[in-house]
Amino acid sequence: MSLEDISLEQRDELALLAKQLAENPATRTDFLRMTKKVKPDLPIPELEMKDYTEQKMSVMENRLMASENKLREKEAREELDRRRQSLIRKGLARDDSDVEQIEKIMLEKNISNHETAAEYFDWMKQAAEPTPSGYNPSAISKFDLSKYWKNPQMGARDEAAQALKDIRNVGRKAIGI
């Protein structure tokens, strides 16, 4: 399209519109970018400077974020090492192999606290006390069997008389003690 085919009034309106778009802060950047698309060889220092600054700021922001991530990772590792050493220092773990087993339990049982997992690990290591089997000599040792060996009937009568006496004296002394 050529400007020769339009009237002077239309040309003035187009020039006024272009001027308004170029001077308005809300549309200036877009107007300059569209101009650069139509005429790529046209130098627009304002736009080039803005693009260059944004590019450099983006690079610096990425570097800063990477540095912060490394710092957070380092702090997390130090905290983990501190917790591990705390387990050994408090006696909840003997050495690093115990710490590894404790952390394995943490993952398996979904335990988030090292000390709780160490207590659970210690509990798991403890052997259960065996239940007594059959013969319990301590129950028989309470009775004096010598009187039964001499005269079983008299021994039984004496034992029954003592039990009856204990029952009558409940308020004074508990039975069997």
C-alpha positions in Angstrom: 0.0 0.0 0.0 1.3 3.4 -0.9 0.6 6.7 0.7 0.0 8.3 -2.7 -3.4 6.6 -3.0 -4.8 8.1 0.2 -5.9 11.7 0.9 -4.0 14.2 3.0 -6.5 14.0 5.8 -6.2 10.2 6.0 -2.4 10.6 6.0 -2.6 13.1 8.8 -4.9 10.8 10.8 -2.4 7.9 10.4 0.5 10.1 11.4 -1.4 11.3 14.5 -2.3 7.6 15.4 1.4 6.6 15.0 2.5 9.5 17.2 -0.1 8.7 19.9 1.0 5.0 19.9 4.7 5.9 20.1 4.3 8.5 22.9 1.9 6.4 25.1 4.0 4.5 27.7 1.5 1.6 27.6 1.9 1.0 23.9 5.4 2.4 23.1 7.3 -0.9 23.5 4.8 -2.8 21.4 4.8 -0.1 18.7 8.6 -0.2 18.6 8.6 -4.0 18.4 6.1 -4.0 15.5 8.2 -1.4 13.8 11.3 -3.6 14.2 9.3 -6.5 12.6 8.4 -4.5 9.6 11.9 -2.9 9.2 14.4 -5.3 10.9 17.4 -3.2 9.8 16.1 0.0 11.5 18.2 0.6 14.7 16.1 1.3 17.8 18.5 1.9 20.7 15.8 2.1 23.3 14.4 -1.4 22.4 17.9 -2.9 22.0 19.0 -1.6 25.4 15.9 -2.9 27.1 16.3 -6.3 25.5 20.0 -6.5 26.4 19.3 -5.5 30.0 16.5 -8.0 30.4 18.7 -10.8 29.0 21.6 -10.0 31.4 19.2 -9.7 34.3 17.7 -13.1 33.4 21.2 -14.7 33.3 22.1 -13.2 36.7 18.8 -14.3 38.2 19.4 -17.9 37.0 22.9 -17.8 38.5 21.5 -16.5 41.8 18.9 -19.2 41.9 21.5 -21.9 41.2 23.7 -20.5 43.9 20.8 -20.4 46.4 19.8 -24.0 45.5 23.4 -25.2 46.1 23.5 -23.4 49.4 20.2 -25.0 50.5 21.5 -28.4 49.5 24.7 -27.9 51.4 22.7 -26.8 54.5 20.4 -29.8 54.2 23.4 -32.1 54.0 25.0 -30.5 57.0 21.8 -30.8 59.0 21.6 -34.5 58.0 25.2 -35.1 59.1 24.5 -33.3 62.4 21.5 -35.5 63.1 23.5 -38.6 62.3 26.3 -37.6 64.6 23.7 -36.7 67.3 22.5 -40.3 67.2 26.0 -41.6 67.8 26.7 -39.0 70.5 23.5 -39.7 72.4 24.2 -43.5 72.3 21.2 -44.3 70.2 23.5 -45.7 67.5 26.9 -47.4 67.8 28.4 -46.4 64.5 27.6 -45.4 60.9 26.2 -48.9 60.0 23.6 -48.5 62.7 22.7 -45.0 61.3 22.3 -46.6 57.9 19.9 -49.2 59.3 18.0 -46.5 61.2 17.6 -44.4 58.1 16.4 -47.5 56.2 13.7 -48.0 58.9 12.8 -44.3 58.5 12.1 -44.9 54.8 10.2 -48.2 55.3 8.1 -47.1 58.3 7.7 -43.5 57.1 9.3 -42.1 60.3 10.5 -38.5 59.9 12.4 -38.2 63.2 15.9 -39.8 63.5 15.6 -40.3 67.3 12.2 -41.9 67.1 13.5 -44.3 64.4 16.6 -45.0 66.6 14.3 -46.0 69.5 12.3 -48.2 67.2 15.5 -49.8 65.9 16.7 -50.4 69.5 13.3 -51.9 70.4 13.5 -54.2 67.3 17.0 -55.5 68.4 15.9 -56.5 71.9 15.2 -60.2 72.2 12.0 -61.2 73.8 12.2 -62.8 77.2 11.4 -66.5 76.9 8.3 -67.7 78.6 8.8 -70.2 81.4 8.1 -73.8 80.5 6.4 -76.5 82.5 8.0 -76.8 86.0 8.3 -73.8 88.2 10.2 -74.7 91.3 9.5 -71.4 93.1 5.8 -72.2 93.6 6.6 -75.5 95.4 9.4 -73.9 97.5 6.8 -71.9 99.5 5.4 -75.0 101.2 7.2 -77.1 103.8 6.8 -80.6 102.5 8.6 -82.3 105.3 5.4 -82.6 107.4 3.6 -84.2 104.5 6.3 -86.8 104.2 6.0 -87.8 107.8 2.2 -87.9 108.1 0.3 -86.8 105.0 -3.1 -86.6 106.7 -1.8 -84.5 109.6 0.1 -82.2 107.2 -3.1 -81.6 105.2 -5.1 -80.9 108.4 -2.5 -78.4 109.6 -2.4 -76.7 106.2 -6.3 -76.5 106.1 -6.4 -75.1 109.7 -3.8 -72.5 108.8 -5.9 -71.5 105.7 -9.1 -71.3 107.8 -7.2 -69.1 110.3 -6.0 -66.8 107.5 -9.5 -66.5 106.1 -10.9 -65.5 109.5 -8.1 -62.9 109.9 -8.6 -61.2 106.5 -8.7 -57.8 108.0 -5.4 -58.2 109.8 -3.2 -60.0 107.2 -3.7 -60.8 103.5 -3.9 -64.5 102.6 -0.8 -66.1 101.0 1.7 -63.4 102.0 
